[in-house]
């Protein structure tokens, strides 16, 4: 059973429909006690980092997520849900994150190294550059196009957590992971076949549903 963490800022409908297409049982919960016995968890996210961290705290999910990670339970963060796993974000002023990955979240500068302007947010289909193909999450996932929508991007010096990146005027961490904790900046549930394969690998390889 997959638990979908509902703290009021996730696209629950698209994630739940994707799991239904994969024939994966799931449960949505807005409090830890409602999904405490699940085998793995998805942390979705849409909106602003400071609001999301406050909402996670209000719903009691901050200690819950950290406890599950320490117990070795698989967790998959999506979009803002990925960014929340890092140490901090500059969005809306410096805000502390969950601190489960090293790094911070910064805004796309909107100007490249040559001084040319580019569009922010990063919205659309971009190709994955796979760095760690041996990871179970990436089984049969190639350097395909996936769908991004974000104005802020992960900045980290720890390349060992980068499973895949993409290019949008700078290197964009696209899929990250360490042990049982994985995440993608893009929306797998909106990314066609490669995105569905990622979700399937998480649910049926990492969680073994």
DOZAKE-56216 format. One record per residue (C-alpha): residue number from 1; residue in one letter; x, y, z. Coordinates in nm, 4 decimals, padded with zeros to 6 digits. Each point is the difference from the previous one (the first is absolute). Layout:
<rs>
<r><resi>NUM</resi><resn>A</resn><px>X</px><py>Y</py><pz>Z</pz></r>
...
</rs>
This chain:
<rs>
<r><resi>1</resi><resn>X</resn><px>00.0000</px><py>00.0000</py><pz>00.0000</pz></r>
<r><resi>2</resi><resn>X</resn><px>00.1321</px><py>00.3419</py><pz>-00.1034</pz></r>
<r><resi>3</resi><resn>X</resn><px>-00.0818</px><py>00.2950</py><pz>00.2240</pz></r>
<r><resi>4</resi><resn>X</resn><px>-00.0525</px><py>00.3364</py><pz>-00.1729</pz></r>
<r><resi>5</resi><resn>X</resn><px>00.0883</px><py>00.2814</py><pz>00.2414</pz></r>
<r><resi>6</resi><resn>X</resn><px>-00.2782</px><py>00.2597</py><pz>-00.0124</pz></r>
<r><resi>7</resi><resn>X</resn><px>00.1052</px><py>00.3267</py><pz>00.1617</pz></r>
<r><resi>8</resi><resn>X</resn><px>-00.2217</px><py>00.2149</py><pz>-00.2202</pz></r>
<r><resi>9</resi><resn>X</resn><px>00.2587</px><py>00.0911</py><pz>-00.2660</pz></r>
<r><resi>10</resi><resn>X</resn><px>00.0304</px><py>-00.3004</py><pz>-00.2278</pz></r>
<r><resi>11</resi><resn>X</resn><px>-00.1567</px><py>-00.1046</py><pz>-00.3281</pz></r>
<r><resi>12</resi><resn>X</resn><px>-00.1632</px><py>-00.3029</py><pz>00.1583</pz></r>
<r><resi>13</resi><resn>X</resn><px>-00.2382</px><py>-00.0729</py><pz>-00.2864</pz></r>
<r><resi>14</resi><resn>X</resn><px>00.2641</px><py>-00.0529</py><pz>-00.2693</pz></r>
<r><resi>15</resi><resn>X</resn><px>00.2235</px><py>-00.2049</py><pz>00.2303</pz></r>
<r><resi>16</resi><resn>X</resn><px>-00.2850</px><py>-00.2225</py><pz>00.1177</pz></r>
<r><resi>17</resi><resn>X</resn><px>-00.1217</px><py>-00.0532</py><pz>-00.3576</pz></r>
<r><resi>18</resi><resn>X</resn><px>00.3512</px><py>-00.1012</py><pz>-00.1061</pz></r>
<r><resi>19</resi><resn>X</resn><px>00.0138</px><py>-00.2592</py><pz>00.2780</pz></r>
<r><resi>20</resi><resn>X</resn><px>-00.3411</px><py>-00.1303</py><pz>-00.1067</pz></r>
<r><resi>21</resi><resn>X</resn><px>00.1283</px><py>-00.0453</py><pz>-00.3548</pz></r>
<r><resi>22</resi><resn>X</resn><px>00.2895</px><py>-00.2006</py><pz>00.1419</pz></r>
<r><resi>23</resi><resn>X</resn><px>-00.2405</px><py>-00.2067</py><pz>00.2100</pz></r>
<r><resi>24</resi><resn>X</resn><px>00.1826</px><py>00.1049</py><pz>00.3179</pz></r>
<r><resi>25</resi><resn>X</resn><px>-00.2071</px><py>00.0231</py><pz>00.3213</pz></r>
<r><resi>26</resi><resn>X</resn><px>00.0266</px><py>00.3347</py><pz>00.1782</pz></r>
<r><resi>27</resi><resn>X</resn><px>-00.1430</px><py>00.2021</py><pz>00.2841</pz></r>
<r><resi>28</resi><resn>X</resn><px>-00.0158</px><py>00.3796</py><pz>00.0350</pz></r>
<r><resi>29</resi><resn>X</resn><px>00.0454</px><py>00.1454</py><pz>00.3492</pz></r>
<r><resi>30</resi><resn>X</resn><px>00.0059</px><py>00.3541</py><pz>00.1387</pz></r>
<r><resi>31</resi><resn>X</resn><px>00.1385</px><py>-00.1156</py><pz>00.3358</pz></r>
<r><resi>32</resi><resn>X</resn><px>00.2819</px><py>-00.2480</py><pz>00.0742</pz></r>
<r><resi>33</resi><resn>X</resn><px>-00.2259</px><py>-00.2374</py><pz>00.1926</pz></r>
<r><resi>34</resi><resn>X</resn><px>-00.2186</px><py>-00.0484</py><pz>-00.3090</pz></r>
<r><resi>35</resi><resn>X</resn><px>00.2845</px><py>-00.1433</py><pz>-00.2091</pz></r>
<r><resi>36</resi><resn>X</resn><px>00.2427</px><py>-00.1158</py><pz>00.2684</pz></r>
<r><resi>37</resi><resn>X</resn><px>00.0165</px><py>-00.3649</py><pz>-00.1093</pz></r>
<r><resi>38</resi><resn>X</resn><px>00.0659</px><py>00.0442</py><pz>-00.3729</pz></r>
<r><resi>39</resi><resn>X</resn><px>00.2915</px><py>-00.1724</py><pz>-00.1733</pz></r>
<r><resi>40</resi><resn>X</resn><px>00.1183</px><py>00.3113</py><pz>-00.1841</pz></r>
<r><resi>41</resi><resn>X</resn><px>-00.0949</px><py>00.3650</py><pz>-00.0398</pz></r>
<r><resi>42</resi><resn>X</resn><px>-00.0333</px><py>00.2674</py><pz>-00.2676</pz></r>
<r><resi>43</resi><resn>X</resn><px>00.0525</px><py>00.3646</py><pz>00.0968</pz></r>
<r><resi>44</resi><resn>X</resn><px>-00.1537</px><py>00.2149</py><pz>-00.2769</pz></r>
<r><resi>45</resi><resn>X</resn><px>00.0190</px><py>00.3776</py><pz>-00.0052</pz></r>
<r><resi>46</resi><resn>X</resn><px>-00.1251</px><py>00.3037</py><pz>-00.1880</pz></r>
<r><resi>47</resi><resn>X</resn><px>00.0476</px><py>00.3598</py><pz>00.1188</pz></r>
<r><resi>48</resi><resn>X</resn><px>00.2444</px><py>00.1966</py><pz>00.2132</pz></r>
<r><resi>49</resi><resn>X</resn><px>00.2691</px><py>-00.1554</py><pz>00.2198</pz></r>
<r><resi>50</resi><resn>X</resn><px>-00.0719</px><py>00.2032</py><pz>00.3203</pz></r>
<r><resi>51</resi><resn>X</resn><px>-00.3735</px><py>-00.0744</py><pz>-00.0172</pz></r>
<r><resi>52</resi><resn>X</resn><px>00.0699</px><py>-00.3682</py><pz>-00.0575</pz></r>
<r><resi>53</resi><resn>X</resn><px>00.2359</px><py>-00.0320</py><pz>00.2977</pz></r>
<r><resi>54</resi><resn>X</resn><px>-00.2572</px><py>00.1718</py><pz>00.2219</pz></r>
<r><resi>55</resi><resn>X</resn><px>-00.2730</px><py>-00.2311</py><pz>-00.1281</pz></r>
<r><resi>56</resi><resn>X</resn><px>00.2156</px><py>-00.3095</py><pz>00.0597</pz></r>
<r><resi>57</resi><resn>X</resn><px>00.0547</px><py>00.1179</py><pz>00.3568</pz></r>
<r><resi>58</resi><resn>X</resn><px>-00.3668</px><py>00.0798</py><pz>00.0569</pz></r>
<r><resi>59</resi><resn>X</resn><px>-00.0985</px><py>-00.3476</py><pz>-00.1204</pz></r>
<r><resi>60</resi><resn>X</resn><px>00.2628</px><py>-00.1705</py><pz>00.2153</pz></r>
<r><resi>61</resi><resn>X</resn><px>00.1977</px><py>-00.1407</py><pz>-00.2905</pz></r>
<r><resi>62</resi><resn>X</resn><px>00.3487</px><py>00.1393</py><pz>00.0673</pz></r>
<r><resi>63</resi><resn>X</resn><px>00.0990</px><py>-00.2478</py><pz>00.2747</pz></r>
<r><resi>64</resi><resn>X</resn><px>-00.1991</px><py>-00.2736</py><pz>-00.1738</pz></r>
<r><resi>65</resi><resn>X</resn><px>00.1952</px><py>00.0299</py><pz>-00.3281</pz></r>
<r><resi>66</resi><resn>X</resn><px>00.3356</px><py>00.0103</py><pz>00.1782</pz></r>
<r><resi>67</resi><resn>X</resn><px>-00.0937</px><py>-00.3021</py><pz>00.2099</pz></r>
<r><resi>68</resi><resn>X</resn><px>-00.1058</px><py>-00.2027</py><pz>-00.3047</pz></r>
<r><resi>69</resi><resn>X</resn><px>00.3235</px><py>00.0864</py><pz>-00.1828</pz></r>
<r><resi>70</resi><resn>X</resn><px>00.2029</px><py>-00.1125</py><pz>00.3026</pz></r>
<r><resi>71</resi><resn>X</resn><px>-00.1987</px><py>-00.3238</py><pz>00.0095</pz></r>
<r><resi>72</resi><resn>X</resn><px>00.0923</px><py>-00.0694</py><pz>-00.3631</pz></r>
<r><resi>73</resi><resn>X</resn><px>-00.3508</px><py>00.0413</py><pz>-00.1396</pz></r>
<r><resi>74</resi><resn>X</resn><px>00.0087</px><py>00.1074</py><pz>-00.3690</pz></r>
<r><resi>75</resi><resn>X</resn><px>-00.1134</px><py>00.3585</py><pz>-00.0679</pz></r>
<r><resi>76</resi><resn>X</resn><px>-00.0345</px><py>00.1775</py><pz>-00.3353</pz></r>
<r><resi>77</resi><resn>X</resn><px>-00.0172</px><py>00.3823</py><pz>-00.0138</pz></r>
<r><resi>78</resi><resn>X</resn><px>-00.1530</px><py>00.1676</py><pz>-00.3062</pz></r>
<r><resi>79</resi><resn>X</resn><px>00.0718</px><py>00.3577</py><pz>-00.1211</pz></r>
<r><resi>80</resi><resn>X</resn><px>-00.0343</px><py>00.2255</py><pz>00.3070</pz></r>
<r><resi>81</resi><resn>X</resn><px>-00.0044</px><py>-00.3243</py><pz>00.1988</pz></r>
<r><resi>82</resi><resn>X</resn><px>00.3564</px><py>-00.0599</py><pz>-00.1219</pz></r>
<r><resi>83</resi><resn>X</resn><px>00.1123</px><py>00.3509</py><pz>00.0942</pz></r>
<r><resi>84</resi><resn>X</resn><px>-00.1385</px><py>-00.0354</py><pz>00.3534</pz></r>
<r><resi>85</resi><resn>X</resn><px>00.2440</px><py>-00.2865</py><pz>00.0607</pz></r>
<r><resi>86</resi><resn>X</resn><px>00.2975</px><py>00.2392</py><pz>-00.0134</pz></r>
<r><resi>87</resi><resn>X</resn><px>00.1516</px><py>00.2153</py><pz>00.2724</pz></r>
<r><resi>88</resi><resn>X</resn><px>-00.1454</px><py>00.3369</py><pz>-00.0938</pz></r>
<r><resi>89</resi><resn>X</resn><px>-00.1550</px><py>00.2221</py><pz>-00.2659</pz></r>
<r><resi>90</resi><resn>X</resn><px>00.0383</px><py>00.3665</py><pz>-00.0863</pz></r>
<r><resi>91</resi><resn>X</resn><px>-00.3615</px><py>00.0172</py><pz>-00.1199</pz></r>
<r><resi>92</resi><resn>X</resn><px>-00.1846</px><py>00.2674</py><pz>00.1972</pz></r>
<r><resi>93</resi><resn>X</resn><px>00.3075</px><py>00.0556</py><pz>00.2162</pz></r>
<r><resi>94</resi><resn>X</resn><px>00.2244</px><py>-00.2691</py><pz>00.1442</pz></r>
<r><resi>95</resi><resn>X</resn><px>-00.2122</px><py>-00.2927</py><pz>00.1206</pz></r>
<r><resi>96</resi><resn>X</resn><px>00.1189</px><py>-00.3197</py><pz>00.1641</pz></r>
<r><resi>97</resi><resn>X</resn><px>-00.0902</px><py>-00.3246</py><pz>-00.1763</pz></r>
<r><resi>98</resi><resn>X</resn><px>-00.0112</px><py>-00.3606</py><pz>00.1176</pz></r>
<r><resi>99</resi><resn>X</resn><px>00.3799</px><py>-00.0297</py><pz>-00.0260</pz></r>
<r><resi>100</resi><resn>X</resn><px>-00.0019</px><py>-00.3540</py><pz>-00.1390</pz></r>
<r><resi>101</resi><resn>X</resn><px>00.2196</px><py>00.0907</py><pz>-00.2986</pz></r>
<r><resi>102</resi><resn>X</resn><px>00.2935</px><py>00.2448</py><pz>-00.0032</pz></r>
<r><resi>103</resi><resn>X</resn><px>-00.0612</px><py>00.3169</py><pz>-00.1977</pz></r>
<r><resi>104</resi><resn>X</resn><px>-00.2281</px><py>00.2974</py><pz>-00.0355</pz></r>
<r><resi>105</resi><resn>X</resn><px>-00.2699</px><py>00.1221</py><pz>-00.2368</pz></r>
<r><resi>106</resi><resn>X</resn><px>00.0679</px><py>00.3148</py><pz>-00.2060</pz></r>
<r><resi>107</resi><resn>X</resn><px>-00.1901</px><py>00.1884</py><pz>-00.2677</pz></r>
<r><resi>108</resi><resn>X</resn><px>00.0942</px><py>-00.0387</py><pz>-00.3643</pz></r>
<r><resi>109</resi><resn>X</resn><px>00.1984</px><py>00.3184</py><pz>-00.0703</pz></r>
<r><resi>110</resi><resn>X</resn><px>-00.1804</px><py>00.0586</py><pz>-00.3315</pz></r>
<r><resi>111</resi><resn>X</resn><px>00.3279</px><py>00.1094</py><pz>-00.1608</pz></r>
<r><resi>112</resi><resn>X</resn><px>00.2553</px><py>-00.2414</py><pz>-00.1412</pz></r>
<r><resi>113</resi><resn>X</resn><px>00.3797</px><py>00.0248</py><pz>00.0204</pz></r>
<r><resi>114</resi><resn>X</resn><px>00.0021</px><py>00.2027</py><pz>-00.3235</pz></r>
<r><resi>115</resi><resn>X</resn><px>-00.2395</px><py>00.2586</py><pz>00.1409</pz></r>
<r><resi>116</resi><resn>X</resn><px>-00.2964</px><py>-00.1184</py><pz>-00.2059</pz></r>
<r><resi>117</resi><resn>X</resn><px>-00.3401</px><py>-00.0135</py><pz>00.1685</pz></r>
<r><resi>118</resi><resn>X</resn><px>-00.2089</px><py>-00.3163</py><pz>00.0110</pz></r>
<r><resi>119</resi><resn>X</resn><px>-00.3491</px><py>-00.0865</py><pz>00.1159</pz></r>
<r><resi>120</resi><resn>X</resn><px>-00.0762</px><py>-00.0767</py><pz>00.3637</pz></r>
<r><resi>121</resi><resn>X</resn><px>-00.1768</px><py>-00.2188</py><pz>00.1025</pz></r>
<r><resi>122</resi><resn>X</resn><px>00.1578</px><py>-00.2968</py><pz>-00.1714</pz></r>
<r><resi>123</resi><resn>X</resn><px>-00.3111</px><py>-00.1525</py><pz>-00.1540</pz></r>
<r><resi>124</resi><resn>X</resn><px>-00.0086</px><py>-00.2776</py><pz>-00.2557</pz></r>
<r><resi>125</resi><resn>X</resn><px>00.1669</px><py>-00.3194</py><pz>-00.1180</pz></r>
<r><resi>126</resi><resn>X</resn><px>00.3735</px><py>-00.0513</py><pz>00.0506</pz></r>
<r><resi>127</resi><resn>X</resn><px>00.2247</px><py>-00.2996</py><pz>-00.0521</pz></r>
<r><resi>128</resi><resn>X</resn><px>00.1448</px><py>-00.1947</py><pz>00.2908</pz></r>
<r><resi>129</resi><resn>X</resn><px>00.3757</px><py>-00.0548</py><pz>00.0275</pz></r>
<r><resi>130</resi><resn>X</resn><px>00.0420</px><py>-00.3234</py><pz>00.1942</pz></r>
<r><resi>131</resi><resn>X</resn><px>00.2998</px><py>-00.0130</py><pz>00.2362</pz></r>
<r><resi>132</resi><resn>X</resn><px>-00.0717</px><py>-00.3135</py><pz>00.2050</pz></r>
<r><resi>133</resi><resn>X</resn><px>-00.1839</px><py>-00.2492</py><pz>-00.2234</pz></r>
<r><resi>134</resi><resn>X</resn><px>00.0621</px><py>-00.2856</py><pz>00.2428</pz></r>
<r><resi>135</resi><resn>X</resn><px>-00.2489</px><py>00.1364</py><pz>00.2527</pz></r>
<r><resi>136</resi><resn>X</resn><px>-00.3189</px><py>-00.2064</py><pz>00.0277</pz></r>
<r><resi>137</resi><resn>X</resn><px>-00.2157</px><py>00.3087</py><pz>-00.0384</pz></r>
<r><resi>138</resi><resn>X</resn><px>00.1445</px><py>00.0509</py><pz>-00.3491</pz></r>
<r><resi>139</resi><resn>X</resn><px>-00.0575</px><py>-00.3548</py><pz>-00.1242</pz></r>
<r><resi>140</resi><resn>X</resn><px>-00.0905</px><py>00.0263</py><pz>-00.3718</pz></r>
<r><resi>141</resi><resn>X</resn><px>-00.0114</px><py>00.3807</py><pz>00.0220</pz></r>
<r><resi>142</resi><resn>X</resn><px>00.2103</px><py>00.1582</py><pz>-00.2714</pz></r>
<r><resi>143</resi><resn>X</resn><px>00.0962</px><py>00.3530</py><pz>-00.0961</pz></r>
<r><resi>144</resi><resn>X</resn><px>-00.3597</px><py>00.0887</py><pz>-00.0812</pz></r>
<r><resi>145</resi><resn>X</resn><px>-00.1934</px><py>00.3262</py><pz>00.0147</pz></r>
<r><resi>146</resi><resn>X</resn><px>-00.1919</px><py>00.0777</py><pz>00.3196</pz></r>
<r><resi>147</resi><resn>X</resn><px>-00.2220</px><py>00.2889</py><pz>00.1082</pz></r>
<r><resi>148</resi><resn>X</resn><px>00.1294</px><py>00.2796</py><pz>00.2256</pz></r>
<r><resi>149</resi><resn>X</resn><px>-00.1783</px><py>00.2974</py><pz>00.1590</pz></r>
<r><resi>150</resi><resn>X</resn><px>00.2160</px><py>00.1942</py><pz>00.2497</pz></r>
<r><resi>151</resi><resn>X</resn><px>00.1562</px><py>00.3381</py><pz>00.0702</pz></r>
<r><resi>152</resi><resn>X</resn><px>00.2443</px><py>-00.1217</py><pz>00.2653</pz></r>
<r><resi>153</resi><resn>X</resn><px>00.2728</px><py>-00.2598</py><pz>-00.0367</pz></r>
<r><resi>154</resi><resn>X</resn><px>00.2159</px><py>-00.2169</py><pz>00.2249</pz></r>
<r><resi>155</resi><resn>X</resn><px>00.3575</px><py>00.1187</py><pz>00.0577</pz></r>
<r><resi>156</resi><resn>X</resn><px>00.2261</px><py>-00.2660</py><pz>00.1505</pz></r>
<r><resi>157</resi><resn>X</resn><px>00.3695</px><py>-00.0936</py><pz>-00.0065</pz></r>
<r><resi>158</resi><resn>X</resn><px>-00.0794</px><py>-00.3646</py><pz>00.0763</pz></r>
<r><resi>159</resi><resn>X</resn><px>-00.0038</px><py>-00.1619</py><pz>-00.3418</pz></r>
<r><resi>160</resi><resn>X</resn><px>-00.0352</px><py>-00.3471</py><pz>00.1474</pz></r>
<r><resi>161</resi><resn>X</resn><px>-00.3712</px><py>00.0673</py><pz>00.0564</pz></r>
<r><resi>162</resi><resn>X</resn><px>-00.0593</px><py>00.0918</py><pz>-00.3658</pz></r>
<r><resi>163</resi><resn>X</resn><px>-00.1613</px><py>-00.2933</py><pz>-00.1794</pz></r>
<r><resi>164</resi><resn>X</resn><px>-00.0900</px><py>00.2170</py><pz>-00.3009</pz></r>
<r><resi>165</resi><resn>X</resn><px>00.0193</px><py>00.3633</py><pz>-00.1058</pz></r>
<r><resi>166</resi><resn>X</resn><px>-00.1506</px><py>00.2129</py><pz>-00.2745</pz></r>
<r><resi>167</resi><resn>X</resn><px>00.1182</px><py>00.3164</py><pz>-00.1726</pz></r>
<r><resi>168</resi><resn>X</resn><px>-00.1876</px><py>00.3291</py><pz>00.0119</pz></r>
<r><resi>169</resi><resn>X</resn><px>00.2710</px><py>00.2670</py><pz>-00.0377</pz></r>
<r><resi>170</resi><resn>X</resn><px>00.1693</px><py>-00.1702</py><pz>00.2957</pz></r>
<r><resi>171</resi><resn>X</resn><px>00.0180</px><py>-00.3533</py><pz>00.1327</pz></r>
<r><resi>172</resi><resn>X</resn><px>-00.3297</px><py>-00.0891</py><pz>00.1679</pz></r>
<r><resi>173</resi><resn>X</resn><px>-00.0047</px><py>-00.2862</py><pz>00.2526</pz></r>
<r><resi>174</resi><resn>X</resn><px>-00.2900</px><py>-00.2056</py><pz>-00.1395</pz></r>
<r><resi>175</resi><resn>X</resn><px>00.0069</px><py>-00.3282</py><pz>00.1951</pz></r>
<r><resi>176</resi><resn>X</resn><px>00.1783</px><py>-00.0331</py><pz>00.3329</pz></r>
<r><resi>177</resi><resn>X</resn><px>00.0376</px><py>-00.2775</py><pz>00.2482</pz></r>
<r><resi>178</resi><resn>X</resn><px>00.1789</px><py>-00.1554</py><pz>00.2917</pz></r>
<r><resi>179</resi><resn>X</resn><px>-00.1024</px><py>-00.3395</py><pz>00.1266</pz></r>
<r><resi>180</resi><resn>X</resn><px>-00.3734</px><py>-00.0158</py><pz>00.0604</pz></r>
<r><resi>181</resi><resn>X</resn><px>-00.0558</px><py>00.3723</py><pz>-00.0680</pz></r>
<r><resi>182</resi><resn>X</resn><px>-00.0515</px><py>00.1066</py><pz>-00.3631</pz></r>
<r><resi>183</resi><resn>X</resn><px>-00.1586</px><py>00.2948</py><pz>-00.1781</pz></r>
<r><resi>184</resi><resn>X</resn><px>-00.0528</px><py>00.1698</py><pz>-00.3351</pz></r>
<r><resi>185</resi><resn>X</resn><px>-00.0231</px><py>00.3693</py><pz>-00.0827</pz></r>
<r><resi>186</resi><resn>X</resn><px>-00.2351</px><py>-00.0760</py><pz>-00.2890</pz></r>
<r><resi>187</resi><resn>X</resn><px>-00.3476</px><py>-00.1524</py><pz>00.0256</pz></r>
<r><resi>188</resi><resn>X</resn><px>00.0263</px><py>-00.3720</py><pz>-00.0822</pz></r>
<r><resi>189</resi><resn>X</resn><px>-00.3793</px><py>-00.0318</py><pz>-00.0094</pz></r>
<r><resi>190</resi><resn>X</resn><px>-00.0068</px><py>00.2593</py><pz>-00.2822</pz></r>
<r><resi>191</resi><resn>X</resn><px>00.3062</px><py>-00.1270</py><pz>-00.1881</pz></r>
<r><resi>192</resi><resn>X</resn><px>-00.1426</px><py>-00.2816</py><pz>-00.2082</pz></r>
<r><resi>193</resi><resn>X</resn><px>00.1631</px><py>-00.3416</py><pz>-00.0162</pz></r>
<r><resi>194</resi><resn>X</resn><px>00.3364</px><py>00.0846</py><pz>00.1675</pz></r>
<r><resi>195</resi><resn>X</resn><px>-00.1793</px><py>00.1670</py><pz>00.2909</pz></r>
<r><resi>196</resi><resn>X</resn><px>-00.2356</px><py>-00.2922</py><pz>00.0478</pz></r>
<r><resi>197</resi><resn>X</resn><px>00.2985</px><py>-00.2356</py><pz>-00.0109</pz></r>
<r><resi>198</resi><resn>X</resn><px>00.1636</px><py>00.1974</py><pz>00.2821</pz></r>
<r><resi>199</resi><resn>X</resn><px>-00.3128</px><py>-00.0236</py><pz>00.2129</pz></r>
<r><resi>200</resi><resn>X</resn><px>-00.0304</px><py>-00.3693</py><pz>-00.0791</pz></r>
<r><resi>201</resi><resn>X</resn><px>00.3634</px><py>-00.0604</py><pz>00.0952</pz></r>
<r><resi>202</resi><resn>X</resn><px>-00.0514</px><py>00.1851</py><pz>00.3273</pz></r>
<r><resi>203</resi><resn>X</resn><px>-00.3148</px><py>-00.1919</py><pz>00.0873</pz></r>
<r><resi>204</resi><resn>X</resn><px>00.0935</px><py>-00.3443</py><pz>-00.1300</pz></r>
<r><resi>205</resi><resn>X</resn><px>00.3792</px><py>-00.0078</py><pz>00.0373</pz></r>
<r><resi>206</resi><resn>X</resn><px>00.0789</px><py>00.2241</py><pz>00.2972</pz></r>
<r><resi>207</resi><resn>X</resn><px>-00.3245</px><py>-00.0615</py><pz>00.1902</pz></r>
<r><resi>208</resi><resn>X</resn><px>-00.0744</px><py>-00.3400</py><pz>-00.1573</pz></r>
<r><resi>209</resi><resn>X</resn><px>-00.3742</px><py>00.0507</py><pz>-00.0327</pz></r>
</rs>
